[in-house]
Amino acid sequence: MKVTARLIERLSTYRRNLQRQIPGAKTRIYSHELAALVGETPALVRRDLMTIGFTGSPAHGYDVPGLIAKIAELLDPPGGAGIALVGVGALGRAILRYFHRVHPEFRFVAAFDTSPDKVGQVFDGCPCHALDDMEATLRQKLIAFGVIAVPADAAQVVATRLVRNGVRALLNFTPERLQMPPGAYVEDVDLAASLEKVVFFGRLGATHAACPGADMAGPESCAANQDAYASDLPSANS
């Protein structure tokens, strides 16, 4: 199974929309219905679900509970793996609050900060430790994933310490581009850059805003940015 970052993003979107927008009594869904919910093409939806080994039928579509469970099997973290947050400022606390309330399946088991006022406190179920205790805590709690919400000039040092102590993948909320060793994964979330794109394409109007990946020549390049396999798939309803 070939898994790309774009596929993971779409699967996450499929699941959220299935959980949120499909009434509980609706146990089947067609590809064109799911595509309409997420703003993709039915062909792309069908190809994504085939990629993860989930099949439907032209007559009955896809089983909704089964599809949600299949996506969860692929995306949800293993039960024994915890997540660490470094940086318990305003952004860090917002991250803890959001996942604690909306996505409790992601277990934040330790947070780290340099502020004596925060060390020893519990934020949305997550205990805060001194940054000096990070190495011992990471190994004791078998933490495999990390979230970085520190000032940009501290991000690389923090990332290096995390990876050296067993963390395999990072979510980076700083604009710093991290240097990672082979085998370690980092996902960058630059909030300022994202907002700048929103403002820029908002000024241009709906034509470009509908496809921020398009170049300045016009929205026709949107099609080129879609997954190449979407155009040659069958048009069955499943």
Secondary structure, 3 states (H helix, E strand, C coil): CCCCHHHHHHHHHHHHHHHHHCCCCCCEECHHHHHHHHCCCHHHHHHHHHHCCCCCECCCEEEHHHHHHHHHHHHCCCCCCEEEEECCCHHHHHHHHHHHHHCCCCCEEEEEECCCCCCCCEECCEEEEEHHHHHHHHHHCCEEEEEECCCHHHHHHHHHHHHHCCCCEEEECCCCCCCCCCCCEEEECCHHHHHHHHHHHHHHCHHHHCCCCCCCCCHHHHHHHCCHHHHHCCCCCC
